[in-house]
Amino acid sequence: MAITAIRKAAIGSVRVPEDLIVRDRQERSAGAVLQMGNLDEKVDDLADEVRGLGERIDRNQAQIIELLTRLIGRDPNAS
């Protein structure tokens, strides 16, 4: 049914060879798989970046605690 619709949608009443329709579907499927693979790579890159930002935040917080400890002269962990 879909093949008939594609053929009718083609220029006027020109018949589209079956192999061209199949090839088009295969190319579209391959393109979708490639996009999904690329998406996976982007997600992995983003996860690495977020992990790196988390490490930077931890270091900055440790530095802030160290500086505040020096400023007030007391260790906040020694209650």
N, C-alpha and C positions, 0 to 999 in steps of 0.2 A: 504494500500500500504506500509506504513512504517513498519507495523507489519510483512509483508511478507519479507521485506528487512532485518529486524532484525533476523528473523528466518533463512534466507539464510546465513546471516553473522555468525550465530552461528556455532559451530564446525561441519564442514562437513555438512551432511544432517540430523543432529539430530534436532528433532522438539523441540522447546522451548514452554513449556506450557503457555497458555494465562495469567494465574494468575501470573506467574513470570514476564512477561512483564509489566503487570499492576502494580504490586508491585514495580518494578524497577522505573517506571515512577512516582509513588507516592513518593517513597523515594527521587528521584531527586528533585521533586517539593518541598517537605518538606525541603530538604537541601537548596534550593534556598531561601525559605522563611526565614529560620534560618539565612542565610548569610545576607539577607536584614535587618532583625531585629538587627543583630549584627552590621551592618553598621550604622543603625540609632543611636545605642548606642554610637558608636565611634564618630559620628558626634556631638552628644550632648556633649560628653566629651571634644572634641576639641573646641567646642563653649565656654564651661565653662572655658577652659584653656586660650583661646584668650581673653575672658572678663576679667579674672584675670590679664593677662599681660597688658591690657589696663589700668586697675586701677593702676598697679605698675608704668606704664609710667606717668600717671597723677600725682601721688605722687612725682615721681622723678623730673618732670618738675616744680612742685610747690616748691620743695626744692632748685632747681637750681635758680629759680627766687628769692627766699628768700635770698639765699647766695649772689647772685649778688647785690641785693638791699642793703644788709649790707655792701658789699665791696665798692660800689660807693656812698652809703649814700642817695640814692634817690629812691623813689617809682616809678617804671616804669608805673604804672597806674595813677599817678597824673601828668598829662601833663598840 
